[in-house]
Amino acid sequence: MNQHKNETEELYLKKINQVFEFIDSNLEENLTLEEIAKVSNFSPYHFHRIFKFITKETLNQYITRKRIEKSASLLLHQKDKSITAIFLELGFENNTTFTRTFKKFYQINPTEFRKGNQHKFHKIKQQISKNGKVYPSTEEYICILNNLKKWFDMNAKIEVKNIQKMHLAYVTIIGEENISVAYQKLIHWAKEENLFSDKSKMLTIYHDSFKITKPKQVRMSACMILEKEIAEQKMVDQTILEEQKCIVGSFEIHPQEFEKAWTSLFIWMNENNYKKADKNPFEIYHNNFEEHLEKKCIVDFHIPIQ
């Protein structure tokens, strides 16, 4: 009974993964329930129930959120693209509708978001306290950034290079708290298929940014690099990460320093006038940190660039 239930849930997740990819690639289109249900091979009624169970959002809520988050990413990373071009690209009829919807998510309008968020990642952003005082102050904020840059210079090796095509097996989850479960499932599958060894490389793809998406809604894929494509599997999906140009930051750091590493790497990208491509950042791990003498991760952070 439990095995049948697990297999059913895994089938649902695989179908919904296809839907996620379809939506990501077609945000500018007029996406309908009927059209998207066809991608999953479920009836619209059945699909809508499954989608809400997995995402905790209705289809329309999910699409609207993804469009607004995509607009936020464009505002941050493509400064030369006008706000008008952004909202038209993402299917909003006019600036009024776009601005009203954007403010529901971020409490400020798109222009204020673009001006105020160049480096303001959520753990160090300036906030206004109850007495009206800005914390941290401008001076303290600059000091935090300078200390972050010093830490980065001491801990990171930076390269800009072409990353070769990779075949991946993966399990996708929603919510940062679920990533360890995804890796457990992936490694269990790989061992059952005799594909896992000490040389296996694991990789996390971030389909969303923690800067613009709530942690419980961030979608991530736990991946393992395969030597070649394999037959279709029940428990995991497969994809190809095509060759791409990336900023690669190589670190040997504690797990709690990952956010600091990502923040500083994006700052480096901006200050060196690189532009993020419309592709997902990812991490490649080169060790099991539990086996490291200092419990550190040897990891490469990748930002795809234009």
VEXKE-476731 format. One record per residue: residue in one letter; x, z negated, y negated of N, C-alpha, C in turn. Coordinates in steps of 0.02 Angstrom, whole numbers, padded with zeros to 5 digits, always signed. Layout:
BEGIN
aXZYXZYXZY;...
END
This chain:
BEGIN
m+00042+00000+00060+00000+00000+00000+00043+00000-00063;n+00092-00047-00066+00136-00051-00124+00179+00011-00131;q+00202+00038-00074+00244+00098-00075+00204+00157-00103;h+00141+00163-00082+00098+00217-00108+00087+00209-00182;k+00076+00147-00205+00066+00134-00276+00128+00152-00316;n+00187+00133-00291+00250+00149-00326+00261+00224-00330;e+00247+00259-00275+00256+00331-00275+00208+00365-00324;t+00147+00339-00329+00098+00366-00376+00121+00356-00448;e+00146+00296-00463+00171+00280-00530+00231+00324-00548;e+00275+00336-00500+00334+00378-00512+00313+00450-00525;l+00261+00474-00489+00235+00541-00502+00207+00546-00572;y+00169+00495-00593+00141+00494-00660+00196+00497-00712;l+00248+00456-00702+00303+00453-00751+00339+00520-00756;k+00349+00553-00700+00382+00618-00701+00340+00669-00740;k+00275+00667-00729+00231+00713-00765+00231+00698-00840;i+00230+00635-00858+00229+00616-00928+00296+00632-00961;n+00351+00628-00924+00415+00650-00951+00413+00722-00974;q+00381+00764-00934+00373+00834-00953+00332+00840-01018;v+00283+00797-01025+00241+00797-01085+00282+00776-01146;f+00323+00723-01138+00366+00701-01193+00409+00759-01218;e+00440+00794-01172+00484+00849-01190+00445+00905-01225;f+00386+00919-01200+00344+00971-01231+00325+00952-01302;i+00304+00890-01312+00285+00867-01380+00345+00870-01426;d+00403+00845-01404+00463+00846-01446+00480+00916-01469;s+00468+00966-01426+00487+01035-01442+00433+01072-01482;n+00374+01041-01490+00319+01077-01522+00282+01035-01575;l+00319+00990-01607+00287+00946-01657+00257+00984-01715;e+00282+01044-01729+00256+01082-01786+00191+01119-01768;e+00172+01119-01704+00113+01155-01682+00051+01110-01685;n-00007+01142-01680-00071+01105-01677-00083+01085-01605;l-00057+01028-01586-00059+01006-01516-00127+00976-01499;t-00159+01002-01446-00224+00977-01425-00219+00941-01358;l-00267+00898-01345-00269+00861-01282-00271+00910-01223;e-00313+00962-01228-00321+01009-01174-00255+01046-01158;e-00220+01066-01211-00158+01103-01203-00104+01058-01170;i-00098+00997-01194-00047+00952-01168-00063+00929-01097;a-00128+00920-01082-00148+00900-01015-00127+00953-00964;k-00128+01017-00984-00107+01071-00939-00034+01063-00919;v+00008+01038-00965+00079+01028-00950+00087+00978-00893;s+00044+00928-00891+00048+00875-00840+00012+00892-00776;n-00028+00947-00777-00069+00967-00719-00123+00915-00702;f-00143+00876-00752-00199+00830-00744-00258+00855-00787;s-00318+00832-00770-00375+00847-00813-00366+00810-00879;p-00395+00834-00934-00388+00799-00998-00408+00725-00994;y-00463+00710-00958-00487+00641-00952-00435+00598-00915;h-00412+00623-00858-00364+00586-00817-00298+00579-00854;f-00276+00633-00886-00213+00631-00923-00215+00580-00979;h-00270+00579-01017-00274+00533-01075-00268+00461-01052;r-00299+00443-00996-00295+00375-00970-00224+00358-00948;i-00191+00405-00913-00123+00393-00889-00075+00387-00948;f-00083+00431-00997-00038+00431-01055-00043+00366-01094;k-00103+00341-01104-00111+00279-01141-00085+00219-01101;f-00093+00222-01035-00067+00168-00993+00009+00163-00998;i+00043+00221-00999+00116+00222-01001+00143+00207-01070;t+00113+00237-01122+00141+00231-01190+00111+00175-01231;k+00053+00150-01211+00014+00100-01249-00012+00130-01316;e-00014+00196-01319-00041+00232-01378-00086+00288-01354;t-00135+00307-01395-00172+00367-01380-00127+00427-01394;l-00147+00485-01368-00107+00545-01379-00099+00560-01454;n-00154+00555-01491-00151+00570-01563-00106+00520-01600;q-00110+00457-01581-00067+00407-01613+00006+00422-01599;y+00021+00441-01537+00090+00456-01518+00116+00517-01557;i+00077+00570-01560+00099+00631-01594+00110+00618-01669;t+00064+00581-01700+00072+00565-01771+00135+00524-01782;r+00146+00474-01740+00207+00433-01747+00270+00475-01739;k+00271+00519-01689+00329+00560-01678+00342+00607-01737;r+00289+00633-01767+00297+00677-01825+00325+00639-01885;i+00300+00579-01896+00325+00540-01952+00397+00518-01939;e+00413+00498-01878+00481+00478-01863+00529+00537-01867;k+00506+00596-01847+00548+00656-01855+00559+00670-01929;s+00508+00661-01970+00516+00672-02042+00566+00622-02071;a+00563+00559-02047+00610+00508-02070+00682+00527-02052;s+00691+00553-01992+00758+00574-01971+00783+00632-02015;l+00740+00680-02030+00759+00736-02073+00775+00712-02144;l+00737+00664-02169+00750+00636-02235+00819+00604-02238;l+00839+00572-02183+00904+00537-02182+00962+00585-02171;h+00953+00633-02126+01010+00672-02103+01014+00743-02131;q+00962+00766-02164+00963+00833-02193+00943+00828-02267;k+00990+00804-02307+00977+00790-02377+00959+00853-02417;d+00982+00911-02393+00970+00973-02430+00900+01001-02416;k+00864+00973-02368+00797+00997-02352+00745+00960-02395;s+00703+00997-02430+00655+00966-02475+00600+00930-02436;i+00568+00882-02469+00513+00846-02438+00455+00894-02422;t+00444+00942-02465+00391+00992-02451+00406+01031-02388;a+00468+01053-02381+00488+01090-02321+00480+01048-02258;i+00493+00983-02264+00488+00938-02207+00416+00929-02185;f+00371+00915-02232+00303+00902-02209+00268+00966-02185;l+00286+01023-02214+00258+01086-02189+00285+01102-02120;e+00348+01088-02109+00379+01101-02044+00346+01061-01989;l+00322+01001-02005+00293+00957-01955+00217+00959-01953;g+00187+01009-01986+00116+01021-01977+00069+00982-02023;f+00095+00948-02075+00052+00914-02123+00027+00965-02175;e-00037+00961-02191-00068+01011-02235-00044+01005-02307;n-00033+00944-02331-00013+00936-02401+00027+00872-02409;n+00057+00865-02467+00101+00807-02481+00062+00742-02482;t-00001+00744-02506-00041+00683-02510-00052+00652-02441;t-00072+00694-02393-00084+00671-02325-00019+00645-02294;f+00034+00683-02304+00099+00663-02276+00122+00597-02304;t+00120+00589-02370+00143+00527-02402+00102+00467-02381;r+00036+00476-02378-00008+00421-02358+00008+00399-02286;t+00017+00447-02241+00032+00431-02172+00101+00399-02166;f+00149+00426-02202+00218+00400-02201+00219+00327-02223;k+00182+00310-02276+00181+00242-02302+00151+00192-02253;k+00106+00216-02210+00077+00172-02159+00130+00147-02110;f+00181+00189-02098+00233+00172-02051+00290+00133-02083;y+00309+00153-02145+00370+00125-02175+00359+00086-02240;q+00296+00082-02263+00277+00043-02322+00306+00070-02388;i+00342+00125-02385+00368+00158-02446+00357+00233-02438;n+00360+00269-02494+00349+00341-02490+00413+00377-02468;p+00407+00440-02449+00466+00477-02422+00525+00480-02471;t+00511+00487-02536+00566+00490-02585+00604+00425-02587;e+00568+00368-02587+00601+00303-02588+00640+00292-02523;f+00612+00314-02467+00645+00307-02403+00712+00344-02402;r+00711+00406-02427+00773+00446-02429+00825+00415-02474;k+00805+00389-02532+00853+00360-02579+00881+00293-02554;g+00840+00255-02519+00859+00186-02504+00888+00174-02436;n+00891+00226-02392+00910+00212-02323+00971+00250-02298;q+01013+00272-02342+01071+00311-02320+01114+00273-02270;h+01128+00209-02285+01169+00169-02239+01132+00105-02216;k+01069+00097-02234+01037+00032-02224+01006+00026-02155;f+01049+00013-02105+01024+00002-02038+00991-00067-02035;h+00943-00075-01990+00895-00129-01995+00925-00199-01995;k+00984-00210-01966+01012-00278-01965+01047-00296-02031;i+01063-00247-02075+01099-00263-02136+01063-00238-02199;k+01001-00214-02192+00967-00185-02250+00950-00239-02300;q+00946-00219-02363+00928-00266-02416+00853-00281-02413;q+00835-00344-02425+00766-00365-02424+00753-00409-02485;i+00689-00413-02505+00669-00455-02561+00638-00519-02534;s+00667-00575-02553+00642-00640-02530+00579-00659-02569;k+00548-00716-02549+00486-00738-02581+00494-00752-02655;n+00554-00774-02675+00565-00789-02746+00585-00727-02786;g+00582-00669-02754+00597-00607-02790+00670-00588-02791;k+00713-00628-02759+00784-00614-02758+00801-00565-02701;v+00844-00517-02716+00865-00468-02666+00920-00500-02622;y+00910-00497-02556+00960-00522-02510+00973-00471-02455;p+01036-00456-02439+01094-00477-02477+01098-00441-02544;s+01133-00471-02592+01141-00439-02657+01182-00375-02649;t+01184-00335-02702+01222-00272-02698+01295-00286-02680;e+01324-00338-02711+01394-00354-02697+01403-00376-02624;e+01357-00418-02599+01361-00440-02530+01351-00382-02482;y+01306-00337-02500+01291-00280-02458+01353-00235-02451;i+01386-00222-02508+01447-00181-02508+01501-00215-02466;c+01505-00281-02471+01554-00319-02432+01541-00312-02357;i+01477-00315-02338+01458-00307-02268+01480-00238-02243;l+01466-00187-02283+01485-00119-02264+01561-00111-02258;n+01597-00141-02306+01670-00136-02304+01699-00171-02242;n+01671-00229-02225+01693-00265-02165+01677-00225-02102;l+01619-00192-02103+01600-00149-02046+01649-00091-02038;k+01668-00061-02093+01716-00005-02091+01784-00028-02065;k+01806-00088-02086+01870-00114-02062+01867-00126-01986;w+01811-00155-01963+01803-00167-01891+01805-00100-01855;f+01772-00051-01882+01770+00016-01852+01839+00047-01847;d+01877+00043-01901+01945+00071-01902+01990+00038-01849;m+01977-00026-01836+02019-00063-01788+01998-00051-01716;n+01936-00032-01706+01909-00029-01637+01892+00040-01612;a+01890+00091-01655+01866+00156-01634+01919+00210-01636;k+01916+00254-01588+01954+00317-01589+01903+00372-01599;i+01911+00413-01652+01861+00463-01670+01888+00533-01656;e+01845+00574-01625+01860+00645-01615+01797+00685-01630;v+01807+00747-01652+01752+00795-01657+01768+00851-01608;k+01726+00858-01557+01743+00906-01505+01681+00934-01470;n+01692+00988-01434+01638+01018-01394+01633+00981-01328;i+01572+00960-01312+01558+00925-01249+01531+00976-01199;q+01561+00979-01141+01541+01028-01091+01472+01012-01062;k+01441+01063-01034+01375+01056-01003+01377+01004-00947;m+01324+00964-00942+01321+00912-00890+01254+00916-00854;h+01256+00909-00788+01195+00902-00748+01181+00827-00741;l+01119+00808-00755+01100+00738-00755+01040+00724-00710;a+01043+00668-00675+00984+00638-00645+00964+00580-00691;y+00899+00570-00703+00881+00520-00752+00814+00487-00738;v+00807+00427-00766+00743+00390-00767+00729+00372-00840;t+00672+00391-00864+00654+00378-00934+00609+00318-00940;i+00621+00277-00991+00578+00218-01003+00561+00214-01077;i+00511+00174-01092+00493+00159-01161+00502+00084-01172;g+00539+00066-01225+00553-00004-01239+00622-00024-01217;e+00663-00048-01264+00733-00063-01249+00741-00115-01194;e+00691-00159-01185+00696-00212-01136+00691-00184-01064;n+00672-00120-01057+00662-00092-00990+00722-00050-00966;i+00774-00044-01006+00829+00001-00987+00865-00023-00924;s+00873-00089-00916+00908-00114-00856+00869-00098-00793;v+00803-00101-00796+00761-00084-00739+00769-00011-00721;a+00773+00032-00773+00783+00103-00761+00849+00116-00726;y+00902+00081-00746+00966+00091-00713+00966+00064-00642;q+00931+00010-00630+00925-00016-00562+00892+00036-00516;k+00839+00066-00541+00803+00117-00503+00848+00178-00490;l+00884+00199-00542+00927+00258-00537+00984+00246-00487;i+01017+00188-00492+01073+00174-00447+01049+00165-00375;h+00991+00133-00367+00963+00126-00299+00951+00194-00269;w+00922+00240-00307+00910+00308-00283+00976+00342-00266;a+01026+00338-00310+01090+00372-00299+01125+00346-00236;k+01121+00281-00223+01151+00253-00163+01114+00278-00101;e+01048+00280-00105+01008+00304-00048+01025+00377-00031;e+01042+00416-00083+01058+00487-00074+01133+00499-00064;n+01172+00445-00060+01245+00450-00053+01277+00489-00110;l+01252+00479-00170+01278+00512-00229+01316+00465-00275;f+01315+00401-00259+01345+00351-00303+01413+00329-00275;s+01463+00325-00320+01529+00302-00300+01561+00265-00360;d+01621+00241-00350+01656+00206-00404+01672+00253-00462;k+01672+00318-00448+01688+00367-00500+01626+00393-00537;s+01567+00371-00516+01506+00394-00548+01503+00372-00621;k+01484+00418-00664+01478+00403-00736+01404+00398-00755;m+01388+00344-00791+01320+00333-00814+01316+00350-00888;l+01256+00367-00909+01246+00393-00977+01177+00374-01002;t+01172+00349-01063+01107+00333-01094+01093+00383-01150;i+01035+00415-01147+01013+00460-01200+00960+00423-01241;y+00968+00426-01308+00920+00395-01353+00875+00449-01383;h+00812+00452-01361+00765+00501-01386+00737+00480-01454;d+00745+00416-01470+00722+00389-01534+00779+00349-01565;s+00773+00336-01630+00823+00297-01666+00795+00227-01681;f+00836+00176-01669+00814+00108-01685+00805+00098-01760;k+00832+00144-01799+00825+00138-01871+00755+00157-01894;i+00722+00201-01856+00657+00226-01879+00601+00214-01828;t+00618+00188-01769+00567+00175-01717+00571+00102-01697;k+00513+00071-01686+00512+00001-01664+00544-00005-01594;p+00583-00058-01583+00618-00065-01518+00572-00058-01457;k+00511-00083-01462+00465-00080-01404+00439-00009-01393;q+00450+00036-01441+00426+00105-01434+00483+00156-01426;v+00545+00132-01429+00602+00177-01421+00604+00204-01349;r+00611+00269-01343+00615+00302-01278+00688+00316-01262;m+00710+00296-01203+00778+00305-01181+00779+00332-01110;s+00832+00368-01093+00841+00392-01024+00905+00363-00996;a+00898+00329-00939+00956+00306-00901+00977+00363-00856;c+01039+00386-00862+01062+00447-00828+01124+00436-00786;m+01132+00479-00737+01195+00483-00700+01218+00555-00699;i+01282+00566-00713+01310+00634-00714+01319+00658-00642;l+01290+00716-00627+01296+00746-00561+01350+00800-00560;e+01379+00811-00503+01429+00863-00497+01397+00932-00501;k+01334+00936-00478+01297+00999-00481+01223+00983-00474;e+01181+01033-00485+01109+01024-00476+01094+01011-00403;i+01043+00970-00391+01022+00954-00323+00948+00970-00316;a+00923+00964-00255+00852+00978-00243+00808+00930-00282;e+00746+00951-00295+00699+00908-00332+00689+00842-00296;q+00686+00788-00336+00681+00721-00309+00614+00688-00328;k+00593+00640-00288+00532+00604-00304+00543+00549-00356;m+00599+00512-00348+00609+00452-00389+00639+00465-00457;v+00675+00521-00464+00709+00534-00528+00695+00606-00550;d+00707+00618-00614+00704+00685-00642+00774+00712-00650;q+00779+00777-00663+00843+00808-00677+00839+00849-00741;t+00895+00854-00775+00899+00895-00834+00971+00919-00843;i+00980+00967-00888+01046+00991-00905+01059+00975-00979;l+01112+00940-00993+01134+00929-01061+01181+00986-01079;e+01157+01031-01121+01195+01092-01135+01257+01076-01176;e+01306+01123-01175+01366+01115-01214+01348+01105-01287;q+01381+01059-01320+01365+01044-01390+01425+01013-01425;k+01425+01019-01491+01478+00990-01532+01457+00919-01552;c+01502+00872-01543+01485+00801-01557+01542+00765-01593;i+01521+00716-01633+01568+00663-01654+01570+00614-01596;v+01630+00599-01572+01637+00553-01515+01677+00492-01538;g+01646+00434-01534+01679+00372-01549+01694+00335-01485;s+01758+00324-01469+01778+00290-01408+01793+00217-01423;f+01761+00172-01385+01767+00100-01398+01781+00061-01334;e+01810+00002-01343+01815-00048-01291+01789-00113-01322;i+01724-00126-01312+01690-00178-01351+01642-00217-01306;h+01620-00274-01332+01570-00315-01297+01500-00282-01305;p+01455-00293-01257+01388-00263-01262+01351-00279-01327;q+01362-00339-01354+01327-00357-01416+01354-00321-01477;e+01407-00282-01469+01436-00245-01525+01413-00172-01527;f+01369-00153-01482+01347-00083-01480+01313-00061-01545;e+01270-00104-01571+01235-00085-01633+01284-00076-01690;k+01333-00120-01694+01385-00115-01746+01423-00049-01739;a+01437-00030-01676+01473+00033-01664+01432+00093-01686;w+01368+00094-01668+01325+00151-01687+01318+00154-01763;t+01307+00097-01795+01299+00095-01868+01361+00124-01902;s+01419+00101-01882+01481+00122-01915+01495+00196-01900;l+01476+00220-01841+01488+00290-01824+01445+00337-01867;f+01383+00317-01880+01340+00357-01924+01366+00355-01996;i+01391+00298-02018+01421+00294-02085+01481+00341-02089;w+01523+00342-02037+01581+00387-02036+01557+00460-02040;m+01504+00476-02004+01477+00544-02005+01456+00564-02076;n+01420+00520-02110+01397+00535-02178+01455+00541-02227;e+01502+00496-02222+01558+00496-02270+01606+00555-02260;n+01604+00584-02200+01647+00642-02186+01608+00708-02188;n+01547+00704-02216+01506+00763-02231+01487+00804-02170;y+01477+00770-02114+01448+00803-02055+01373+00794-02056;k+01336+00841-02026+01264+00836-02022+01242+00830-01949;k+01199+00782-01937+01174+00773-01869+01132+00833-01848;a+01143+00857-01788+01102+00911-01760+01036+00882-01735;d+00988+00925-01723+00923+00904-01699+00926+00894-01623;k+00971+00849-01603+00981+00833-01533+00991+00758-01527;n+00987+00732-01466+00986+00660-01456+01056+00631-01447;p+01072+00576-01483+01135+00541-01471+01136+00511-01401;f+01196+00499-01375+01202+00471-01308+01267+00433-01300;e+01269+00390-01249+01328+00351-01231+01350+00369-01161;i+01415+00372-01150+01442+00380-01083+01486+00319-01067;y+01473+00287-01010+01509+00227-00991+01563+00242-00941;h+01622+00211-00951+01679+00224-00908+01698+00165-00864;n+01659+00112-00867+01674+00054-00824+01612+00011-00816;n+01617-00037-00771+01566-00089-00765+01593-00150-00803;f+01562-00167-00859+01590-00219-00902+01595-00286-00866;e+01554-00297-00814+01558-00360-00777+01625-00366-00741;e+01658-00310-00728+01722-00312-00693+01781-00312-00741;h+01768-00307-00805+01821-00308-00856+01843-00380-00868;l+01908-00390-00876+01934-00458-00885+01903-00494-00945;e+01887-00455-00999+01857-00484-01058+01783-00466-01064;k+01753-00441-01010+01682-00422-01009+01666-00371-01063;k+01711-00321-01069+01702-00269-01119+01681-00203-01087;c+01646-00163-01126+01625-00097-01105+01674-00045-01132;i+01696+00000-01089+01735+00058-01111+01685+00115-01115;v+01669+00136-01176+01611+00179-01187+01625+00229-01242;d+01599+00290-01234+01602+00341-01286+01533+00351-01316;f+01528+00347-01381+01466+00359-01417+01468+00431-01444;h+01413+00468-01435+01411+00539-01454+01355+00551-01504;i+01372+00581-01561+01322+00605-01609+01326+00681-01611;p+01277+00717-01588+01278+00791-01593+01274+00811-01667;i+01315+00860-01686+01318+00882-01756+01309+00957-01759;q+01291+00981-01820+01281+01052-01831+01348+01089-01834;
END
